[in-house]
Amino acid sequence: MRVLIADDNQDCLETLAILLTAAGHAISKARDGEEAVEQARRMRPDAGILVIGMPSIDGVEAARRIRRADPGI
């Protein structure tokens, strides 16, 4: 699966990316909600893990924008 991970905590972001990569998934990482929206437009993920409390826009708003931009995601 193509998985988008968005977290402003660098340690959590990297740890989760390592675990999911080891499980065979293609990973895209974002450090905030705006970057997550941009990454989603580029990679069209099968799944996303978005932290709720991020700077700029939170994970909930990022998910709304991703769905609005591409309802198929």
Secondary structure by P-SEA (a helix, b strand, c coil): cbbbbbcccaaaaaaaaaaaaaabbbbbbbccaaaaaaaaaaccccbbbbbcccccccaaaaaaaaaaacccc
